[in-house]
């Protein structure tokens, strides 16, 4: 019987595994192979250059700029997004007049928070292009100029551009985690909060001593997802930033440099080397996060 069960499982898994190998594993393997060549996209037999592309990476200032921008997003995006999502979710689920109850209309607010997830990333970027334009046609700068203030170069000032893009990323992502954390908080038995209140815990203490520990695994998964998003951020930067990573490379990230070198400069070998570096950065981050946060879960 056990042998038949394994054959049944193997039959259903064969096609998904085959598709995964063809469309995921195979492109990764090809990227590793191309990264060791000088392929320019048209050569039938590109020359093998070994690790030369990776040596060029170490001497490329634009590559290190992209790394630093990914590091900034990696440090800021999960912290800000998860912090806001936990705050909003707790207010929706425990911010009512009576302790342990949600605010009035919490279901409507969940829909409002989740709305950005319905929009594609490209639409979000195009929409914020209108919001952050540096002239009178921009929503924010138009209002500032009506008030007699100087316009702000949200996307044209090298010192502000990356932080403006970070704000858009947070706006786009926070709603999903509000709904995710709300579902997790709704599953926590109310008796635990009532016991904490009997012991004299206020709402803040109840959140940090009861709610947050029981959401630890959900927060951990969210941290990994947002970290991976911080290593990508291609679409928002590509559409929203000046010069697709500018001005003066002030917003470029590794994924943008892959695109720029491959389709802008026809340096597919070098672009693949950047892609390999991005692959290892992402895998290392995910592995370290899961390793450092691994411990026995709390039960209730």
C-alpha positions as CSV (number, residue, x, y, z in Angstrom):
1,X,0.0,0.0,0.0
2,X,2.8,2.4,0.9
3,X,4.5,1.7,-2.5
4,X,1.3,2.5,-4.3
5,X,0.9,5.7,-2.3
6,X,4.4,6.8,-3.3
7,X,3.8,6.0,-6.9
8,X,0.5,8.0,-6.8
9,X,2.3,11.0,-5.3
10,X,5.2,10.7,-7.8
11,X,2.7,10.7,-10.7
12,X,1.1,14.0,-9.6
13,X,4.4,15.6,-8.7
14,X,6.2,14.7,-12.0
15,X,4.7,17.4,-14.1
16,X,5.1,20.3,-11.6
17,X,8.7,19.2,-10.9
18,X,9.4,19.0,-14.6
19,X,8.0,22.5,-15.2
20,X,10.0,23.9,-12.3
21,X,13.2,22.4,-13.7
22,X,12.6,23.7,-17.2
23,X,11.4,27.2,-16.3
24,X,13.3,27.9,-13.0
25,X,16.3,25.7,-12.5
26,X,17.3,25.7,-16.2
27,X,17.4,29.5,-16.5
28,X,19.5,29.8,-13.3
29,X,21.9,27.3,-14.7
30,X,22.1,29.1,-18.0
31,X,22.8,32.4,-16.1
32,X,25.7,30.8,-14.3
33,X,27.1,29.6,-17.6
34,X,26.6,32.9,-19.4
35,X,28.2,34.8,-16.6
36,X,31.5,33.2,-17.4
37,X,31.4,34.3,-21.1
38,X,31.6,37.6,-23.0
39,X,28.3,36.9,-24.8
40,X,26.8,40.0,-26.4
41,X,23.5,38.4,-27.3
42,X,24.3,37.6,-31.0
43,X,27.4,35.4,-30.8
44,X,26.8,31.8,-31.6
45,X,29.9,30.7,-29.6
46,X,30.8,33.3,-27.0
47,X,34.3,33.2,-25.6
48,X,34.8,31.7,-22.2
49,X,36.3,34.3,-19.8
50,X,36.1,32.5,-16.5
51,X,35.8,34.8,-13.5
52,X,36.7,38.0,-15.4
53,X,33.1,39.4,-15.2
54,X,33.1,38.9,-11.5
55,X,36.5,40.7,-11.2
56,X,35.0,43.6,-13.1
57,X,32.1,43.7,-10.6
58,X,34.4,44.3,-7.7
59,X,35.9,47.3,-9.5
60,X,32.7,48.8,-10.8
61,X,31.5,51.8,-8.7
62,X,28.0,51.6,-10.2
63,X,27.7,48.0,-8.9
64,X,28.6,49.0,-5.4
65,X,26.1,51.9,-5.6
66,X,23.4,49.4,-6.5
67,X,24.5,47.2,-3.6
68,X,24.3,50.1,-1.2
69,X,20.8,51.0,-2.4
70,X,19.6,47.5,-2.0
71,X,21.1,47.4,1.5
72,X,19.2,50.6,2.4
73,X,16.0,49.2,1.1
74,X,16.7,45.9,2.9
75,X,17.2,47.7,6.2
76,X,14.3,50.1,5.9
77,X,11.5,48.4,3.9
78,X,10.8,45.5,6.2
79,X,11.1,47.5,9.4
80,X,8.8,50.4,8.2
81,X,6.3,48.1,6.4
82,X,5.9,45.5,9.2
83,X,5.9,48.2,11.9
84,X,3.1,50.1,10.2
85,X,1.2,46.9,9.4
86,X,1.3,45.7,13.0
87,X,0.2,49.1,14.3
88,X,-2.8,49.3,11.8
89,X,-3.7,45.7,12.3
90,X,-3.7,46.0,16.1
91,X,-5.8,49.2,15.9
92,X,-8.3,47.4,13.6
93,X,-8.5,44.3,15.9
94,X,-8.0,45.8,19.4
95,X,-8.5,49.5,19.1
96,X,-12.2,49.7,20.0
97,X,-13.7,51.3,23.0
98,X,-13.8,48.0,24.9
99,X,-10.4,46.3,25.3
100,X,-9.9,43.4,22.8
101,X,-12.4,44.7,20.3
102,X,-11.8,46.3,16.9
103,X,-12.7,49.7,15.8
104,X,-16.0,50.4,14.1
105,X,-15.9,49.7,10.4
106,X,-12.7,47.6,10.6
107,X,-13.8,45.5,7.7
108,X,-14.1,48.5,5.4
109,X,-10.6,49.7,6.5
110,X,-9.1,46.3,5.6
111,X,-10.5,46.7,2.1
112,X,-9.0,50.2,1.8
113,X,-5.6,49.0,3.1
114,X,-5.6,46.1,0.7
115,X,-6.6,48.1,-2.3
116,X,-3.0,48.8,-3.5
117,X,-2.5,45.0,-3.9
118,X,-5.2,45.0,-6.6
119,X,-3.1,47.4,-8.7
120,X,-0.1,46.1,-10.6
121,X,3.3,47.5,-9.6
122,X,3.6,49.3,-12.9
123,X,0.3,51.1,-12.4
124,X,1.4,52.1,-8.9
125,X,4.6,53.5,-10.3
126,X,2.8,55.5,-13.1
127,X,0.3,56.8,-10.6
128,X,3.1,58.1,-8.3
129,X,4.8,59.7,-11.2
130,X,1.9,62.1,-11.3
131,X,1.9,62.5,-7.5
132,X,5.7,63.2,-7.3
133,X,6.3,65.3,-10.4
134,X,8.7,68.2,-9.8
135,X,6.6,70.8,-11.5
136,X,3.1,72.3,-11.1
137,X,1.4,69.3,-12.6
138,X,2.5,67.1,-9.7
139,X,-0.1,66.6,-7.0
140,X,2.2,67.4,-4.1
141,X,4.3,70.1,-5.8
142,X,1.2,71.7,-7.4
143,X,-0.2,72.1,-3.9
144,X,3.1,73.5,-2.5
145,X,3.3,76.0,-5.3
146,X,-0.3,77.1,-4.7
147,X,0.8,77.9,-1.1
148,X,3.8,79.9,-2.4
149,X,6.4,77.3,-1.5
150,X,9.2,76.0,-3.6
151,X,8.7,72.6,-5.4
152,X,10.5,69.6,-4.0
153,X,12.4,67.3,-6.4
154,X,11.2,64.0,-5.0
155,X,12.5,62.1,-8.0
156,X,15.0,64.5,-9.4
157,X,17.0,65.3,-6.2
158,X,19.7,62.6,-5.7
159,X,19.3,63.0,-2.0
160,X,15.5,62.4,-2.0
161,X,14.9,60.1,-4.9
162,X,15.7,56.8,-3.2
163,X,13.7,57.7,-0.1
164,X,10.7,58.7,-2.3
165,X,10.9,55.3,-4.0
166,X,11.1,53.7,-0.5
167,X,7.9,55.5,0.4
168,X,6.1,54.2,-2.7
169,X,7.3,50.6,-1.9
170,X,5.9,50.9,1.7
171,X,2.6,52.3,0.5
172,X,2.3,49.5,-2.0
173,X,3.1,46.7,0.4
174,X,1.7,47.6,3.8
175,X,-1.9,46.8,3.0
176,X,-1.2,43.1,2.4
177,X,0.5,42.7,5.7
178,X,-2.3,44.6,7.5
179,X,-4.7,42.0,6.3
180,X,-2.3,39.2,7.0
181,X,-1.6,40.3,10.6
182,X,-5.3,41.0,11.1
183,X,-6.1,37.4,10.3
184,X,-3.4,36.2,12.7
185,X,-4.7,38.4,15.5
186,X,-8.2,37.3,14.9
187,X,-7.1,33.7,15.5
188,X,-5.6,34.5,18.9
189,X,-8.0,33.4,21.6
190,X,-9.6,36.3,23.4
191,X,-9.1,34.6,26.8
192,X,-5.3,35.3,26.5
193,X,-5.9,39.0,26.3
194,X,-8.5,38.9,29.1
195,X,-6.0,37.0,31.3
196,X,-3.4,39.7,30.5
197,X,-5.9,42.4,31.5
198,X,-6.7,40.7,34.7
199,X,-3.0,40.7,35.5
200,X,-3.0,44.5,34.9
201,X,-1.5,44.7,31.4
202,X,-2.6,47.6,29.3
203,X,-3.1,47.6,25.6
204,X,0.6,48.2,24.8
205,X,1.8,45.5,27.3
206,X,-0.8,43.1,25.9
207,X,0.4,43.7,22.4
208,X,4.1,43.2,23.2
209,X,3.6,40.3,25.7
210,X,0.7,38.4,24.0
211,X,0.0,39.4,20.4
212,X,3.5,40.0,19.0
213,X,5.0,36.7,20.4
214,X,2.1,34.7,18.9
215,X,2.6,36.4,15.5
216,X,6.3,35.7,15.4
217,X,6.2,33.2,12.6
218,X,4.0,35.4,10.5
219,X,6.3,38.4,11.0
220,X,9.3,36.2,10.1
221,X,7.7,35.2,6.8
222,X,6.8,38.8,6.1
223,X,10.4,39.8,6.8
224,X,11.7,37.3,4.3
225,X,9.2,38.3,1.6
226,X,10.0,42.0,2.1
227,X,13.7,41.4,2.1
228,X,13.4,39.6,-1.3
229,X,11.3,42.5,-2.5
230,X,14.0,44.9,-1.4
231,X,16.6,43.0,-3.4
232,X,14.3,43.3,-6.5
233,X,12.4,46.6,-6.6
234,X,13.0,46.6,-10.3
235,X,9.6,47.7,-11.6
236,X,9.2,50.6,-9.3
237,X,12.7,52.0,-9.9
238,X,12.5,51.4,-13.6
239,X,9.2,53.2,-14.1
240,X,9.4,55.8,-11.4
241,X,13.0,57.0,-11.3
242,X,14.7,59.4,-13.7
243,X,16.9,57.7,-16.3
244,X,15.7,54.3,-15.0
245,X,17.9,54.4,-12.0
246,X,18.9,58.0,-11.8
247,X,19.5,60.8,-11.4
248,X,23.2,60.0,-11.5
249,X,22.6,56.3,-10.4
250,X,21.1,57.6,-7.1
251,X,18.3,55.0,-7.2
252,X,19.7,52.1,-9.2
253,X,19.5,48.6,-7.8
254,X,21.1,45.4,-8.8
255,X,18.1,44.2,-10.9
256,X,18.2,47.5,-12.8
257,X,21.9,47.0,-13.6
258,X,21.1,43.6,-14.9
259,X,18.6,45.1,-17.3
260,X,20.8,48.1,-18.2
261,X,23.9,46.0,-19.1
262,X,22.0,43.3,-20.9
263,X,19.5,45.3,-23.0
264,X,21.2,48.8,-22.9
265,X,24.8,47.8,-23.5
266,X,24.4,44.3,-24.9
267,X,26.8,42.9,-22.2
268,X,24.8,39.8,-21.4
269,X,27.8,38.0,-19.8
270,X,28.4,40.9,-17.4
271,X,24.7,41.3,-16.8
272,X,24.5,37.6,-15.9
273,X,27.4,38.0,-13.5
274,X,25.4,40.8,-11.7
275,X,22.4,38.4,-11.7
276,X,24.4,35.7,-10.1
277,X,25.6,38.2,-7.4
278,X,21.9,39.2,-6.8
279,X,21.0,35.5,-6.6
280,X,23.6,34.8,-3.8
281,X,22.6,38.0,-1.9
282,X,19.0,37.0,-1.9
283,X,19.6,33.4,-0.9
284,X,22.1,34.4,1.8
285,X,19.6,36.9,3.3
286,X,16.7,34.4,3.3
287,X,18.9,31.6,4.8
288,X,20.4,33.9,7.5
289,X,17.0,35.3,8.5
290,X,15.3,31.9,8.8
291,X,18.4,30.6,10.7
292,X,18.6,33.4,13.2
293,X,14.9,33.5,13.9
294,X,14.4,29.8,14.1
295,X,13.2,28.5,17.5
296,X,10.3,26.5,18.8
297,X,7.0,28.2,18.1
298,X,4.5,29.2,20.8
299,X,1.3,27.3,21.1
300,X,-2.1,28.4,22.4
